[in-house]
């Protein structure tokens, strides 16, 4: 039996603003609206390589006394060069840092919505 679709994760309108660099705006079927900056999306890339790097970063942070991460070097703000629909379930983004392997499903978009209510609803925590 198929898993029922979570209506909160079904978009009714998607606007991708590559040329202006403004990010992605999604209106969901429950009338919630989400805005994603491209730099935020790059930080939340769902590809296996990025998830592996994130896991290594968190284990490093746990080993540093006091749990403080090492300060990163300055990096220019990442935006998008291009974006394309993947079927009717996702968007693939090519970022200005050359990364292009992440496929952002609409389910993933909703789960990483940065607003306080979605962070509470999908992760049970307040945004940090």
N, C-alpha and C positions, 0 to 999 in steps of 0.2 A: 504494500500500500504506500503511495507517495506521501512524503511529509508535507503537511499543509503549509502554504505560503504565509509568512508573517506579513500581514497587510501593511505594517509600519515600514517594511523594507521594500515596498513597491513604489517606484517613482512615477509621478504623473507629468512632470516637466523637468527637463535637464538642460541647463545652459552652460556651455563650456566657453570660457573667455580667454582663448589662447592669445589672440592678437593684442589684447589690452593687458594681459598678464594678471587679470583680476581674480582668476581661479574658476571654481565650478560652483554653480548654484543649483540645488535640487529641491523641488517641491514634492513631498511624499503624499501618498494616498490618504494619510490621516491628517492632511493639511499642514503638517509641520514643514518648515523650510530650513535648509542647511546651507551654509556657505563654507567652502574649503579653499584656503589659499594654496597655491601650488607648492610652496615650501612646506606647509603642513602635510600635504599629501606625500611629498617625497620622504618626509620623516616617518610616515606610516605606510610605507610601501609593503604590500603583502607578499612579495616574491620570496622564494626560499633563501636566496643569497642575503637579502636584507634582514630577514628574520634571524638567520644564523649570526649575522653581525650584531644585531640587537641582543641576542642571547649572550654573546661573548662580552658585550659592553656591560650588561647587568651583572655577570659573574665577576668582572673586574671591579665594578663599583662595590660589590659585596666584600671583596678582599682588601680594599683600601681602608686603612684605619679611619673610623668615623663615617665611612660610607660616602665620602665626598668624591665625585668623579673628577678626573683630571680636566682642566679647562681646555676646550678645543681651540685649535688655531682658527684665525679668521677665515671664513669661507664666504664667497659672494652669495647673495640670495638666489636660490634656485627657482626658476620659473619653467614654463613648458614651451617646447618648440612645436609640438604637435600633439593631437589627441584624436583617437579613433574609437568608434563603437566596436564592441566585440559582441556579435549577436545582438540580442536584446536584453543582456544580463550584466554587461560590464563596459568599462572604458579602459583603454590602454593609453598611457601617457608617455611621451618622449620628453624627458627633462633636459634642461640646458647643461646639466653636468654629464650628459651622455647616457644616463640610465634610461632604459626603455623596456625592461622585462616584466614590470609589475602590471598585473591585470586587476583592476579595482572593480570587484563585483558590487552591485548596488547594495547587497547585504552588508558587505564590508564598509561601504560608504556610510550607511546608517549607523553601524556599530562604532565608527570612529567620529561621528558627528561631535564637534567640539563644544556644543552648547551644554549648559549645566544639567538640563533635564535628561538629555540622552546619555550623558556620562553616568548619572544616577541610575537611569533605567536599564542600561545595557551593561554597566560595570559595577553598580552599587557603591560608587565613590564620588567624591567631589573633584572637579577638575583641579589640576595642580599647576 
